[in-house]
Amino acid sequence: MKISGLIPILFLIFIYGCSGNNITGGFTAIDGGIKMNRIAVFDTSLGEFKIELFEDKSPITAGNFRKLAEEGFYDGTRFHRVIKNFMNQGGDPLSRDLAQSARWGTGSPGYFIKDEFIEGLSNVRGSISMANSGPNSGGSQFFINVVDNTGLDWDKPPAQSKHPVFGKVISGMDVVDAINNVETVPGDRPKEDVLINKVTIE
């Protein structure tokens, strides 16, 4: 068999194999180019961490978070709910205002998005997921899992607890853990404010 005859075939196989989603989070754009998932950089009062947004797998949920971040929606908010060995919750615009502390956890961007449950995405340590109060009630609030919380997955019991995953921490998990270890008061609120100074998109 002639090697030269295999080269065109191997080339076509290589091109075809690279045209879909890849393991680093890239996906094929409408124009045929490879587009990489964007990164959300959290500048907090306890340090910086970065989250890869799964725009390739969860375009509705990740896209909504990216849009809000680019609008500055999360800047100046707090991690208003921290449960040790469970998760850190933020994203409530009301948490900017101490006078509204009794309502923290109820704020939204003024709309809700459809639940986007994707097979293979699970509430494991380091994942970011949508907080909600029931089906299709997510808006801006999110939480970051600090342990594996697979009981929050859409395809695992308990059936009433379903939270869509849309990204993962790729650096600064030590900062996420530090947030989870702060002292809290009744209501799972940090005794000392944990501020999200700014979220930028790379």
C-alpha positions as CSV (number, residue, x, y, z in Angstrom):
1,M,0.0,0.0,0.0
2,K,1.3,3.4,-0.9
3,I,1.7,5.9,1.9
4,S,1.1,8.9,-0.4
5,G,-2.4,7.6,-1.0
6,L,-3.3,7.7,2.7
7,I,-2.3,11.4,3.2
8,P,-5.5,13.0,1.7
9,I,-7.6,10.5,3.7
10,L,-5.9,11.1,7.0
11,F,-6.1,14.9,6.4
12,L,-9.8,14.7,5.9
13,I,-10.2,12.5,9.0
14,F,-8.2,15.1,11.0
15,I,-10.3,18.1,9.8
16,Y,-13.6,16.3,10.4
17,G,-12.5,15.2,13.9
18,C,-11.6,18.8,14.8
19,S,-14.9,20.3,13.5
20,G,-17.0,19.6,16.6
21,N,-16.8,20.3,20.3
22,N,-13.4,19.7,21.8
23,I,-12.3,18.7,25.2
24,T,-11.0,22.1,26.2
25,G,-14.4,23.7,25.9
26,G,-14.2,25.0,22.3
27,F,-17.2,24.8,20.1
28,T,-18.0,25.4,16.4
29,A,-19.3,28.9,15.8
30,I,-21.9,29.6,13.0
31,D,-19.1,30.8,10.7
32,G,-17.3,27.4,11.2
33,G,-14.5,28.7,13.4
34,I,-13.6,27.3,16.8
35,K,-14.9,29.5,19.6
36,M,-13.6,29.1,23.1
37,N,-15.7,29.2,26.3
38,R,-15.3,32.6,28.0
39,I,-13.9,33.0,31.5
40,A,-15.6,34.9,34.4
41,V,-13.0,36.5,36.7
42,F,-14.4,37.2,40.2
43,D,-12.6,39.9,42.1
44,T,-13.8,39.5,45.7
45,S,-12.8,40.9,49.1
46,L,-11.1,37.6,49.8
47,G,-9.2,37.2,46.5
48,E,-9.7,36.3,42.9
49,F,-11.0,33.1,41.3
50,K,-11.9,32.2,37.7
51,I,-14.8,30.2,36.3
52,E,-15.1,28.7,32.8
53,L,-18.6,29.4,31.5
54,F,-20.0,26.4,29.6
55,E,-21.4,28.4,26.7
56,D,-20.9,25.4,24.5
57,K,-23.1,23.1,26.5
58,S,-25.4,25.6,28.4
59,P,-25.8,28.6,26.1
60,I,-28.9,29.9,27.8
61,T,-27.7,29.8,31.4
62,A,-24.0,30.6,30.7
63,G,-25.0,33.3,28.2
64,N,-27.4,34.9,30.7
65,F,-24.6,35.0,33.3
66,R,-22.1,36.5,30.8
67,K,-24.6,39.2,29.7
68,L,-25.3,40.2,33.3
69,A,-21.6,40.3,34.2
70,E,-20.8,42.4,31.1
71,E,-23.5,44.8,32.3
72,G,-21.9,45.1,35.7
73,F,-24.9,43.5,37.4
74,Y,-22.8,41.5,39.9
75,D,-20.4,44.3,40.8
76,G,-20.8,45.4,44.4
77,T,-23.0,42.5,45.4
78,R,-22.3,40.1,48.3
79,F,-22.0,36.4,48.9
80,H,-25.2,36.6,51.0
81,R,-25.5,32.9,51.9
82,V,-22.6,30.6,52.9
83,I,-23.2,27.0,54.1
84,K,-20.0,25.3,55.3
85,N,-19.1,22.1,53.4
86,F,-22.0,22.8,51.0
87,M,-21.9,25.9,48.9
88,N,-21.5,29.7,48.5
89,Q,-24.4,31.7,47.1
90,G,-24.4,35.1,45.5
91,G,-25.9,37.1,42.6
92,D,-28.7,38.9,44.4
93,P,-28.8,42.6,43.4
94,L,-30.5,43.4,46.7
95,S,-27.4,42.4,48.6
96,R,-25.7,45.7,47.7
97,D,-28.0,47.4,50.2
98,L,-27.7,46.6,53.9
99,A,-31.1,48.2,54.4
100,Q,-32.5,45.4,52.3
101,S,-30.8,42.6,54.2
102,A,-34.1,41.0,55.3
103,R,-34.9,40.4,51.6
104,W,-31.5,39.1,50.5
105,G,-32.0,35.9,48.5
106,T,-35.1,37.2,46.8
107,G,-33.7,39.6,44.2
108,S,-33.6,39.0,40.5
109,P,-32.8,40.8,37.3
110,G,-36.5,41.3,36.7
111,Y,-36.9,38.2,34.6
112,F,-36.5,34.4,34.7
113,I,-34.8,32.0,32.3
114,K,-35.7,28.5,31.3
115,D,-34.0,25.6,33.2
116,E,-31.3,24.2,31.0
117,F,-30.5,20.6,32.1
118,I,-27.6,19.0,30.3
119,E,-26.7,15.4,30.6
120,G,-23.2,15.0,32.0
121,L,-23.1,18.3,33.9
122,S,-23.3,17.7,37.6
123,N,-23.2,19.6,40.9
124,V,-19.7,18.5,41.8
125,R,-17.1,20.4,43.8
126,G,-16.1,23.6,41.9
127,S,-19.1,23.7,39.7
128,I,-21.3,26.8,39.5
129,S,-25.0,26.3,39.3
130,M,-28.2,28.3,39.2
131,A,-30.1,29.1,42.4
132,N,-33.8,29.0,42.0
133,S,-37.1,28.6,43.9
134,G,-38.6,26.1,41.6
135,P,-38.9,25.1,37.9
136,N,-37.8,27.9,35.5
137,S,-37.3,30.5,38.2
138,G,-33.6,31.2,37.8
139,G,-32.5,34.7,37.0
140,S,-29.2,36.0,38.4
141,Q,-28.5,34.1,41.6
142,F,-26.0,31.3,41.6
143,F,-24.0,29.1,43.9
144,I,-20.6,27.5,43.8
145,N,-20.4,23.9,45.1
146,V,-17.5,23.3,47.5
147,V,-18.2,19.6,47.8
148,D,-20.0,17.1,45.5
149,N,-23.7,17.9,45.8
150,T,-25.0,15.5,43.2
151,G,-28.3,15.4,45.0
152,L,-29.0,18.8,43.4
153,D,-28.7,17.3,39.9
154,W,-31.8,17.2,37.6
155,D,-31.4,13.5,36.9
156,K,-30.9,12.3,40.5
157,P,-33.1,12.2,43.6
158,P,-34.5,14.1,45.3
159,A,-36.6,15.1,42.3
160,Q,-37.7,18.4,43.8
161,S,-34.2,19.8,43.9
162,K,-33.0,20.6,40.4
163,H,-30.2,23.1,39.7
164,P,-28.6,23.6,36.3
165,V,-24.8,23.6,36.2
166,F,-23.2,26.1,33.7
167,G,-19.5,26.4,34.6
168,K,-16.6,25.3,36.8
169,V,-13.9,26.9,38.8
170,I,-10.6,26.7,36.9
171,S,-8.4,28.7,39.2
172,G,-8.6,30.1,42.7
173,M,-10.5,27.3,44.4
174,D,-8.6,28.1,47.5
175,V,-10.4,31.5,47.5
176,V,-13.8,29.8,47.1
177,D,-12.9,27.5,50.0
178,A,-11.9,30.6,52.1
179,I,-15.3,32.1,51.5
180,N,-16.9,28.9,52.6
181,N,-15.0,28.9,55.8
182,V,-16.0,32.4,57.0
183,E,-17.9,32.8,60.2
184,T,-21.6,33.0,59.7
185,V,-24.6,34.3,61.6
186,P,-28.2,32.9,61.7
187,G,-29.6,32.8,58.1
188,D,-26.2,31.5,56.8
189,R,-25.0,35.0,56.2
190,P,-21.3,35.8,56.6
191,K,-20.6,37.8,59.8
192,E,-18.1,39.9,57.8
193,D,-19.2,41.0,54.3
194,V,-17.8,38.9,51.4
195,L,-18.0,41.3,48.5
196,I,-17.9,40.7,44.8
197,N,-16.1,43.8,43.8
198,K,-16.3,43.0,40.1
199,V,-16.9,40.2,37.6
200,T,-15.2,40.6,34.3
201,I,-15.4,38.4,31.2
202,E,-12.3,37.2,29.4
